[in-house]
């Protein structure tokens, strides 16, 4: 969902009366940012209060796989990260996620293993439909049990856009609030995905907006938020419940007709680090505490919701790690403004930084200097299709700096020779240097790909249909029969390997090893059988550099998502966590984060 999709931000079609009323009764943030221009890294940042480069939700590979596609990426949120619901348990909070999780689809990444007490929703985006066993339709879970799949038990009509999922997600949220509000403090993370391609809405809302199917989906989300706020009033807990509405990235501008959103006056959209991809709608609501009709010009981030929610619960953030989120309570309750930078990453590349009113682009997408001098929109037609990290070009020689107060559309960069440019560059350079010197990157989770699903292991006849249980029998080299095995990271000298691959036989199954254009990943470490390693990598073929330019990941062939048909149900391999003794005091925290509209 984009900055310009709400009426309070200027959308003229009047599709969001409830969200507009929420803003009128609370506080509007016009300068609020996601932590990444894509889905999953931004969600990881929301729940950890940390940049994706720190929490591991980034990639170093050339294809810019910075978000989860259904079964290709098999990494997930590391156990070392402390998520918001885990910490809220210390104050007796009961937590539920409704909707899209997007932080890992394997059992070890399940939300109930990371602090949530309840879940109803899907682990990934609702892409599809898929009609094969290599890439089955996305499952829907109730806690540990799979209760169906998108396009099957939970149908989405691609022709009409009709689906009842938002109504199901709404009912799950209402039921949870009713059960918890009078007895326990609660945390609800409502992550509806209706505005994510393929966009959908339920039948009563189809054809009711002026913006096609996307507008219909926005109307239904708005209606759902209105019903939740109304319930809080009916239960007499509105004055004890903090509600925040935002998005995980800007609206996509490259979706199918009638499936693209609005980013208002800002340049580009999802997948880019221009303002259209990173600046989000943001509304805070807490009757009796946040004065009605307020506008805060605080430079905010989705990571701030982590720290702010902990403060509301009387907790402090972990002190054993860097936390990027600020506590927004001074801005919310006292109108104070706090100075802070905003860092814009794609993968492991720092693309841009905002400090005060100035934004410096260190990397931008290819365009001519002539266009910059003329102030021409360098996302032609607002279409950035096909742009990925490996196509970035540092063509500016010096960073481009914009004054976002005078030029929010990023059309007219400051002159390199101007005193304003030199002063802004000096301040931003100092902040970036401090940030990079202190940065300890997490292990990149989005490098870990299932090559069988991605088709890299297909023969000349094309991708083959994988058998239902296509994974090596017995244990992987790391002793976990579910995989994936651990990838070791060592630098491979550039230029020594232009292209190489090898394979080994492990108990009758083929294991893939791959290096491309000088850098790549080799694996698995210590696999039985023989493996021929080209380019003289270290002993054991257990290398993987930080920046493979065209390929990354090495997994046992087929060791990724275990194919299941609709009759299967997820095994109850791990029992439900016990509910701790709850403390009924303290405000409830309810975060509403709808998905954006494309990946």
C-alpha positions as CSV (number, residue, x, y, z in Angstrom):
1,X,0.0,0.0,0.0
2,X,1.4,3.4,-1.0
3,X,1.6,6.8,0.7
4,X,-1.0,8.2,-1.7
5,X,-3.6,5.4,-1.2
6,X,-5.3,7.1,1.8
7,X,-7.7,10.0,1.5
8,X,-6.0,11.8,4.3
9,X,-2.8,11.8,2.2
10,X,-4.7,13.3,-0.8
11,X,-6.2,10.3,-2.7
12,X,-9.3,11.9,-4.2
13,X,-11.5,8.8,-4.6
14,X,-12.6,8.7,-1.0
15,X,-12.0,5.0,-0.4
16,X,-10.7,5.2,3.2
17,X,-13.3,7.0,5.4
18,X,-12.3,4.8,8.5
19,X,-8.6,5.4,8.1
20,X,-9.2,9.1,7.5
21,X,-11.2,9.2,10.7
22,X,-8.5,7.3,12.5
23,X,-6.0,10.0,11.4
24,X,-8.5,12.8,12.5
25,X,-8.8,11.1,16.0
26,X,-5.1,10.5,16.3
27,X,-1.8,11.5,14.7
28,X,-0.6,11.5,11.1
29,X,3.0,10.9,10.1
30,X,3.9,12.3,6.7
31,X,7.6,11.4,7.0
32,X,7.4,7.7,7.9
33,X,9.6,5.0,6.2
34,X,9.9,1.3,5.7
35,X,13.2,-0.4,6.4
36,X,13.4,-1.8,2.9
37,X,11.5,-1.3,-0.4
38,X,10.4,-5.0,-0.3
39,X,8.1,-7.2,1.8
40,X,10.0,-9.6,4.0
41,X,13.1,-7.5,5.0
42,X,10.7,-4.7,6.1
43,X,8.7,-7.2,8.2
44,X,11.8,-8.6,9.8
45,X,12.8,-5.0,10.7
46,X,9.4,-4.3,12.2
47,X,9.6,-7.3,14.5
48,X,13.2,-6.9,15.5
49,X,13.7,-3.1,15.5
50,X,16.8,-3.7,13.4
51,X,17.9,-3.0,9.8
52,X,17.7,-6.0,7.5
53,X,21.4,-5.9,7.0
54,X,21.7,-6.6,10.8
55,X,19.0,-9.2,11.2
56,X,20.0,-11.2,8.2
57,X,17.0,-10.5,5.9
58,X,19.1,-9.4,2.9
59,X,21.0,-11.0,0.1
60,X,24.4,-10.5,-1.4
61,X,23.5,-12.2,-4.7
62,X,23.1,-10.4,-8.0
63,X,19.4,-11.2,-8.6
64,X,18.3,-9.0,-5.7
65,X,16.2,-11.6,-4.1
66,X,15.4,-9.4,-1.2
67,X,12.0,-10.8,-0.6
68,X,10.6,-14.3,-0.3
69,X,9.1,-15.9,-3.3
70,X,7.2,-19.0,-2.4
71,X,9.6,-21.9,-2.3
72,X,12.8,-20.6,-3.8
73,X,14.2,-19.0,-0.7
74,X,14.6,-21.4,2.2
75,X,16.3,-19.2,4.8
76,X,14.4,-17.4,7.6
77,X,14.5,-15.4,10.7
78,X,17.5,-16.5,12.8
79,X,17.0,-17.8,16.3
80,X,19.5,-15.3,17.4
81,X,17.1,-12.5,16.7
82,X,14.7,-11.4,19.5
83,X,11.3,-10.6,18.1
84,X,8.8,-8.2,19.6
85,X,6.3,-10.9,20.8
86,X,9.1,-12.8,22.5
87,X,9.9,-9.8,24.5
88,X,6.3,-8.8,25.3
89,X,5.8,-12.2,27.0
90,X,7.9,-10.8,29.8
91,X,5.1,-8.4,30.5
92,X,2.4,-11.1,30.2
93,X,1.2,-10.2,26.7
94,X,-0.6,-12.7,24.5
95,X,0.4,-12.3,20.8
96,X,-1.3,-13.3,17.5
97,X,-0.3,-12.8,13.9
98,X,-3.1,-12.8,11.3
99,X,-2.1,-12.9,7.7
100,X,1.2,-12.9,5.9
101,X,4.3,-14.0,8.0
102,X,7.0,-13.9,5.3
103,X,9.9,-14.6,7.6
104,X,10.5,-18.3,6.6
105,X,8.3,-21.2,5.6
106,X,10.3,-24.1,7.2
107,X,9.3,-25.4,10.6
108,X,12.2,-23.8,12.4
109,X,11.0,-20.3,11.3
110,X,7.4,-20.8,12.3
111,X,6.0,-17.7,14.1
112,X,5.0,-19.8,17.1
113,X,8.7,-20.6,17.6
114,X,9.4,-16.9,17.7
115,X,7.1,-15.6,20.4
116,X,3.6,-15.6,18.9
117,X,1.0,-17.6,20.7
118,X,-1.4,-17.8,17.8
119,X,-1.3,-17.6,14.0
120,X,-3.8,-17.7,11.2
121,X,-2.4,-17.0,7.8
122,X,0.2,-18.0,5.3
123,X,4.0,-18.2,5.5
124,X,4.5,-16.4,2.1
125,X,2.9,-14.3,-0.6
126,X,-0.2,-15.7,-2.2
127,X,1.3,-16.3,-5.6
128,X,-0.1,-18.9,-7.9
129,X,-2.0,-20.9,-8.6
130,X,0.6,-23.6,-9.1
131,X,-0.3,-27.0,-10.5
132,X,2.7,-29.0,-9.8
133,X,4.5,-30.7,-6.9
134,X,7.7,-28.8,-7.3
135,X,5.9,-25.6,-6.3
136,X,2.7,-26.3,-4.5
137,X,0.2,-23.6,-3.7
138,X,0.9,-21.5,-0.6
139,X,-0.5,-23.1,2.6
140,X,-2.7,-21.4,5.2
141,X,-2.1,-22.3,8.8
142,X,-3.9,-22.2,12.1
143,X,-1.1,-22.3,14.6
144,X,0.8,-25.5,13.7
145,X,-1.8,-27.1,11.5
146,X,-2.1,-26.5,7.8
147,X,-5.9,-26.0,7.1
148,X,-5.7,-25.5,3.4
149,X,-4.0,-23.7,0.5
150,X,-4.6,-20.6,-1.5
151,X,-6.6,-21.2,-4.7
152,X,-7.8,-24.5,-3.2
153,X,-9.6,-24.5,0.1
154,X,-9.1,-20.7,0.1
155,X,-10.0,-19.7,-3.5
156,X,-8.9,-16.6,-5.3
157,X,-10.6,-15.9,-8.7
158,X,-7.8,-14.4,-10.8
159,X,-10.3,-13.3,-13.4
160,X,-12.6,-11.3,-11.1
161,X,-10.4,-10.8,-8.1
162,X,-13.0,-12.3,-5.8
163,X,-11.7,-13.9,-2.5
164,X,-13.1,-14.0,1.0
165,X,-9.7,-13.9,2.7
166,X,-9.8,-10.4,4.1
167,X,-13.1,-11.2,5.8
168,X,-11.6,-14.3,7.3
169,X,-8.6,-12.4,8.5
170,X,-10.9,-9.7,9.9
171,X,-13.0,-12.3,11.8
172,X,-9.8,-13.9,13.2
173,X,-8.7,-10.4,14.5
174,X,-12.1,-9.6,16.0
175,X,-12.3,-13.0,17.8
176,X,-8.8,-12.6,19.2
177,X,-9.6,-9.1,20.5
178,X,-12.8,-10.3,22.2
179,X,-11.1,-13.2,23.9
180,X,-8.1,-11.2,25.2
181,X,-9.2,-7.6,25.8
182,X,-10.9,-8.0,29.1
183,X,-8.5,-10.4,30.6
184,X,-5.0,-10.1,29.2
185,X,-2.8,-7.5,27.6
186,X,-2.5,-8.4,24.0
187,X,-0.4,-7.8,20.8
188,X,-2.2,-8.2,17.5
189,X,-0.2,-8.1,14.2
190,X,-2.7,-7.9,11.4
191,X,-0.9,-8.4,8.2
192,X,-3.5,-8.6,5.5
193,X,-2.2,-9.2,1.9
194,X,-5.2,-8.1,-0.3
195,X,-3.3,-5.2,-2.0
196,X,-0.4,-7.5,-2.9
197,X,-0.6,-8.9,-6.4
198,X,-2.7,-10.7,-7.4
199,X,-5.0,-8.2,-5.8
200,X,-8.3,-9.5,-4.4
201,X,-11.4,-8.3,-2.5
202,X,-14.6,-10.0,-1.3
203,X,-17.7,-9.9,-3.4
204,X,-19.5,-7.0,-1.5
205,X,-16.5,-4.8,-2.3
206,X,-15.8,-5.7,-5.9
207,X,-16.7,-2.9,-8.3
208,X,-17.3,-0.3,-5.5
209,X,-14.3,1.9,-6.0
210,X,-13.0,4.3,-8.6
211,X,-9.6,2.5,-8.9
212,X,-10.6,-1.0,-10.1
213,X,-9.7,-4.1,-8.1
214,X,-6.9,-2.3,-6.1
215,X,-9.3,0.4,-4.9
216,X,-11.8,-2.3,-4.0
217,X,-9.1,-4.1,-1.8
218,X,-8.2,-0.7,-0.2
219,X,-11.9,-0.1,0.6
220,X,-12.2,-3.6,2.3
221,X,-9.1,-3.0,4.3
222,X,-10.4,0.3,5.4
223,X,-13.7,-1.2,6.4
224,X,-11.9,-3.9,8.4
225,X,-9.9,-1.4,10.3
226,X,-13.1,0.5,11.1
227,X,-14.7,-2.6,12.5
228,X,-11.7,-3.3,14.7
229,X,-11.6,0.2,16.1
230,X,-15.4,0.1,16.7
231,X,-15.0,-3.2,18.7
232,X,-12.3,-1.6,20.9
233,X,-14.8,1.1,21.8
234,X,-17.6,-1.5,22.4
235,X,-15.4,-3.4,24.7
236,X,-14.4,-0.2,26.5
237,X,-10.7,-0.8,25.9
238,X,-10.0,1.9,23.3
239,X,-8.3,4.2,25.8
240,X,-6.0,1.3,26.7
241,X,-5.1,0.2,23.2
242,X,-2.4,1.7,21.0
243,X,-3.1,1.2,17.3
244,X,-0.7,1.9,14.5
245,X,-1.4,1.6,10.8
246,X,1.3,1.5,8.1
247,X,2.7,-0.5,5.2
248,X,5.8,-2.6,4.5
249,X,6.8,-0.8,1.4
250,X,5.6,1.6,-1.3
251,X,2.9,0.7,-3.7
252,X,3.9,-1.3,-6.8
253,X,3.7,0.6,-10.1
254,X,4.4,-2.4,-12.3
255,X,1.4,-4.7,-11.4
256,X,-1.3,-5.8,-13.8
257,X,-4.0,-3.2,-14.8
258,X,-6.2,-2.1,-11.9
259,X,-3.7,-3.7,-9.4
260,X,-1.3,-0.8,-8.8
261,X,-1.5,1.7,-6.0
262,X,-0.5,5.3,-5.5
263,X,2.6,6.8,-4.0
264,X,1.4,10.4,-4.1
265,X,3.9,12.9,-5.3
266,X,6.9,10.6,-4.7
267,X,9.2,9.1,-7.3
268,X,8.9,5.5,-8.3
269,X,7.6,2.7,-6.1
270,X,8.2,-0.7,-4.6
271,X,11.6,-2.2,-5.2
272,X,13.3,1.2,-5.4
273,X,14.9,3.3,-2.7
274,X,13.4,6.5,-4.1
275,X,10.7,8.0,-1.8
276,X,7.9,6.2,-3.6
277,X,9.4,2.9,-2.6
278,X,10.2,3.7,1.1
279,X,7.9,6.4,2.4
280,X,4.7,4.9,3.9
281,X,1.3,6.0,5.2
282,X,1.4,6.0,9.0
283,X,-1.4,6.7,11.5
284,X,-1.2,6.4,15.3
285,X,-4.4,6.1,17.4
286,X,-4.8,6.0,21.2
287,X,-7.9,7.8,22.5
288,X,-7.3,9.9,25.6
289,X,-3.5,9.8,25.2
290,X,-2.8,11.0,21.6
291,X,-4.5,14.3,21.0
292,X,-6.9,14.3,18.0
293,X,-5.9,15.8,14.7
294,X,-2.2,15.9,15.3
295,X,0.5,15.9,12.5
296,X,4.0,14.9,13.5
297,X,6.9,15.7,11.2
298,X,9.1,13.3,13.1
299,X,11.3,11.2,10.7
300,X,9.9,7.8,11.6
301,X,10.6,4.2,10.6
302,X,8.8,1.0,10.8
303,X,11.6,-0.2,13.2
304,X,10.4,2.4,15.7
305,X,7.2,0.3,16.3
306,X,9.4,-2.3,18.0
307,X,11.0,0.1,20.5
308,X,7.8,2.1,21.0
309,X,5.7,-1.1,21.7
310,X,8.3,-2.2,24.3
311,X,8.1,1.2,26.0
312,X,4.3,1.0,26.1
313,X,4.6,-2.4,27.8
314,X,7.1,-1.0,30.3
315,X,10.0,-2.9,28.8
316,X,13.4,-1.8,27.4
317,X,15.0,-3.1,24.2
318,X,17.8,-5.7,24.4
319,X,21.2,-4.2,25.2
320,X,23.4,-6.9,23.7
321,X,22.8,-5.7,20.1
322,X,22.3,-2.6,18.0
323,X,18.7,-1.4,17.8
324,X,17.8,1.0,15.0
325,X,14.2,1.8,16.1
326,X,13.5,4.9,18.2
327,X,10.9,5.2,21.0
328,X,8.3,7.4,19.4
329,X,6.4,8.2,22.6
330,X,8.0,11.7,23.0
331,X,6.7,12.5,19.5
332,X,3.3,10.9,20.1
333,X,2.6,12.3,23.5
334,X,4.6,15.5,23.7
335,X,5.1,16.6,20.1
336,X,8.9,16.4,20.3
337,X,11.1,15.9,17.3
338,X,14.2,13.7,17.4
339,X,17.0,14.0,15.0
340,X,18.0,10.7,13.3
341,X,19.2,9.4,10.0
342,X,17.3,6.9,7.7
343,X,19.4,4.4,5.8
344,X,18.0,2.9,2.6
345,X,19.4,-0.5,1.7
346,X,18.8,-2.9,-1.1
347,X,20.5,-6.2,-0.2
348,X,23.8,-5.4,1.3
349,X,24.1,-2.1,-0.6
350,X,23.6,1.2,1.1
351,X,21.7,3.0,-1.6
352,X,20.8,6.3,0.1
353,X,20.7,8.1,3.4
354,X,18.3,10.8,4.7
355,X,19.4,13.3,7.4
356,X,17.1,16.1,8.2
357,X,15.7,17.5,5.0
358,X,18.5,16.2,2.8
359,X,18.7,12.8,1.1
360,X,21.9,11.5,-0.6
361,X,21.7,8.8,-3.2
362,X,25.0,6.9,-3.4
363,X,23.6,4.5,-6.0
364,X,20.8,5.1,-8.5
365,X,19.3,3.2,-11.4
366,X,20.7,3.9,-14.8
367,X,19.7,7.2,-16.5
368,X,21.4,10.0,-18.3
369,X,22.9,13.1,-16.8
370,X,20.9,15.1,-19.3
371,X,17.7,13.8,-17.7
372,X,18.9,14.8,-14.3
373,X,19.8,18.3,-15.4
374,X,16.3,18.7,-16.9
375,X,14.6,17.3,-13.8
376,X,13.0,14.5,-15.9
377,X,11.4,11.6,-14.0
378,X,14.0,8.8,-14.3
379,X,11.5,6.1,-13.7
380,X,9.9,6.3,-17.2
381,X,6.1,6.1,-16.8
382,X,6.8,5.3,-13.2
383,X,7.7,1.8,-14.4
384,X,10.8,0.2,-12.9
385,X,10.2,-3.3,-14.1
386,X,13.3,-5.5,-14.3
387,X,15.4,-3.3,-12.1
388,X,17.6,-5.4,-9.8
389,X,20.7,-4.8,-7.8
390,X,23.1,-6.1,-10.4
391,X,21.9,-3.4,-12.9
392,X,22.8,-0.5,-10.6
393,X,25.2,1.9,-12.1
394,X,27.2,4.5,-10.1
395,X,26.9,6.9,-13.0
396,X,26.8,10.1,-10.8
397,X,30.4,10.0,-9.6
398,X,29.3,12.1,-6.7
399,X,26.2,11.4,-4.6
400,X,23.0,13.0,-5.8
401,X,21.5,15.1,-3.0
402,X,17.9,16.3,-2.9
403,X,16.2,18.7,-0.4
404,X,13.0,16.7,0.3
405,X,11.3,19.8,1.8
406,X,11.6,21.7,-1.5
407,X,11.7,18.8,-3.8
408,X,9.8,15.7,-2.4
409,X,9.6,14.2,-5.8
410,X,13.4,14.0,-6.1
411,X,13.5,15.7,-9.5
412,X,16.1,18.4,-9.1
413,X,19.4,17.4,-7.4
414,X,21.4,20.1,-5.7
415,X,24.3,21.5,-7.7
416,X,27.6,19.8,-6.8
417,X,29.2,23.3,-6.6
418,X,26.7,24.8,-4.2
419,X,27.5,25.4,-0.5
420,X,24.3,23.6,0.5
421,X,25.5,20.5,-1.3
422,X,28.9,20.6,0.3
423,X,27.5,21.1,3.8
424,X,24.8,18.3,3.4
425,X,27.4,15.9,1.9
426,X,29.8,16.5,4.8
427,X,27.1,15.8,7.5
428,X,25.7,12.8,5.7
429,X,29.2,11.3,5.0
430,X,30.1,11.6,8.6
431,X,26.9,9.8,9.7
432,X,27.3,7.1,7.1
433,X,30.9,6.5,8.1
434,X,30.0,6.0,11.7
435,X,27.2,3.7,10.7
436,X,29.4,1.5,8.5
437,X,32.2,1.4,11.0
438,X,29.9,0.0,13.7
439,X,27.9,-2.3,11.4
440,X,28.0,-6.0,12.1
441,X,26.0,-7.6,9.2
442,X,23.9,-10.7,10.0
443,X,24.3,-13.9,8.0
444,X,22.3,-13.3,4.8
445,X,19.2,-15.5,4.9
446,X,17.9,-14.6,1.4
447,X,21.0,-16.1,-0.3
448,X,19.8,-19.6,0.5
449,X,17.9,-20.9,-2.5
450,X,16.3,-24.2,-3.4
451,X,17.9,-24.7,-6.8
452,X,15.5,-27.5,-7.8
453,X,12.5,-25.3,-7.4
454,X,14.2,-22.4,-9.2
455,X,14.9,-24.7,-12.2
456,X,18.7,-24.4,-12.1
457,X,19.0,-28.2,-12.0
458,X,16.7,-28.8,-15.0
459,X,18.0,-30.8,-17.9
460,X,17.8,-29.7,-21.6
461,X,14.2,-30.8,-21.7
462,X,13.3,-28.1,-19.1
463,X,12.3,-28.2,-15.5
464,X,11.2,-31.6,-14.4
465,X,8.4,-32.5,-12.1
466,X,9.9,-33.4,-8.8
467,X,8.6,-36.4,-6.8
468,X,6.5,-35.8,-3.8
469,X,9.4,-36.4,-1.4
470,X,12.3,-35.1,-3.3
471,X,15.0,-34.8,-0.7
472,X,18.0,-36.9,0.3
473,X,17.1,-39.8,2.6
474,X,18.5,-39.7,6.1
475,X,20.3,-36.8,7.5
476,X,22.0,-33.9,5.7
477,X,25.6,-33.2,6.5
478,X,24.5,-30.9,9.3
479,X,22.4,-33.7,10.8
480,X,19.0,-32.1,10.2
481,X,16.8,-34.2,7.8
482,X,14.8,-31.1,6.9
483,X,17.8,-29.2,5.6
484,X,19.2,-26.8,4.6
485,X,22.8,-27.5,5.6
486,X,25.0,-24.6,6.7
487,X,26.9,-22.6,4.1
488,X,30.4,-21.5,5.0
489,X,31.6,-18.1,3.9
490,X,35.1,-17.6,2.7
491,X,36.3,-15.2,0.0
492,X,37.1,-16.5,-3.5
493,X,39.7,-14.4,-5.3
494,X,38.1,-12.6,-8.2
495,X,39.0,-13.8,-11.7
496,X,40.1,-17.2,-10.7
497,X,36.8,-18.9,-11.5
498,X,34.7,-17.7,-14.4
499,X,32.2,-20.5,-14.2
500,X,32.2,-23.8,-12.4
501,X,29.9,-26.5,-11.2
502,X,30.3,-29.9,-9.6
503,X,28.2,-32.6,-8.2
504,X,28.4,-35.4,-5.7
505,X,26.4,-38.5,-5.0
506,X,25.1,-38.7,-1.4
507,X,23.2,-41.9,-0.7
508,X,21.8,-41.9,-4.2
509,X,20.8,-38.2,-4.3
510,X,22.6,-35.5,-6.3
511,X,24.0,-32.5,-4.4
512,X,24.6,-29.3,-6.4
513,X,27.7,-27.1,-6.1
514,X,27.9,-23.9,-8.2
515,X,30.2,-20.9,-8.7
516,X,29.6,-18.2,-11.3
517,X,31.7,-15.3,-12.7
518,X,34.4,-15.2,-10.1
519,X,32.3,-15.6,-7.0
520,X,29.6,-18.0,-5.7
521,X,28.8,-20.6,-3.1
522,X,30.1,-24.1,-2.8
523,X,28.6,-26.8,-0.7
524,X,27.7,-29.0,1.1
525,X,30.6,-29.2,3.5
526,X,31.8,-32.7,4.2
527,X,29.3,-34.4,1.9
528,X,30.0,-38.1,1.3
529,X,31.0,-39.2,-2.1
530,X,33.3,-37.4,-4.6
531,X,33.1,-33.8,-5.7
532,X,35.3,-32.1,-8.3
533,X,36.0,-28.5,-7.3
534,X,37.2,-26.1,-10.0
535,X,39.3,-23.0,-9.4
536,X,41.2,-24.5,-6.4
537,X,38.8,-23.6,-3.6
538,X,39.8,-24.4,-0.1
539,X,39.8,-28.0,1.1
540,X,36.3,-29.4,1.3
541,X,34.7,-27.1,-1.2
542,X,33.2,-25.1,1.7
543,X,33.5,-21.6,0.5
544,X,31.1,-18.7,-0.2
545,X,32.1,-15.1,-0.7
546,X,30.1,-12.1,0.4
547,X,29.1,-10.9,-3.1
548,X,28.5,-13.5,-5.8
549,X,27.5,-11.4,-8.9
550,X,25.2,-13.7,-10.7
551,X,24.4,-16.8,-8.7
552,X,24.3,-17.8,-5.0
553,X,23.2,-20.6,-2.9
554,X,24.1,-24.3,-2.9
555,X,21.6,-26.8,-1.5
556,X,21.0,-30.5,-1.9
557,X,19.0,-31.0,-5.0
558,X,15.4,-30.9,-3.9
559,X,16.2,-30.3,-0.3
560,X,14.0,-27.3,-0.1
561,X,10.2,-27.2,0.4
562,X,8.9,-30.7,0.8
563,X,6.1,-31.0,-1.7
564,X,2.7,-31.8,-0.2
565,X,-0.7,-32.3,-1.8
566,X,-3.9,-30.9,-0.4
567,X,-4.6,-33.9,1.7
568,X,-1.5,-33.4,3.7
569,X,-1.4,-31.6,7.0
570,X,1.6,-30.2,8.8
571,X,2.8,-32.7,11.4
572,X,2.4,-31.5,15.0
573,X,6.1,-32.0,15.5
574,X,6.4,-29.3,18.1
575,X,3.9,-28.8,20.9
576,X,2.2,-25.4,21.5
577,X,4.1,-23.3,23.9
578,X,2.6,-22.9,27.3
579,X,0.8,-19.6,28.0
580,X,2.6,-17.7,30.8
581,X,0.8,-16.2,33.7
582,X,-0.4,-12.8,32.5
583,X,-0.2,-9.4,34.0
584,X,-3.5,-7.6,33.1
585,X,-2.0,-4.2,33.7
586,X,-0.5,-2.0,30.9
587,X,-1.8,-1.0,27.5
588,X,-2.4,-3.5,24.8
589,X,-0.4,-3.0,21.6
590,X,-2.1,-3.7,18.3
591,X,-0.2,-3.2,15.0
592,X,-2.0,-3.2,11.7
593,X,0.4,-3.7,8.8
594,X,-1.2,-4.4,5.4
595,X,1.1,-5.7,2.7
596,X,2.1,-3.6,-0.3
597,X,1.1,-4.7,-3.8
598,X,3.9,-6.6,-5.6
599,X,6.8,-8.9,-5.7
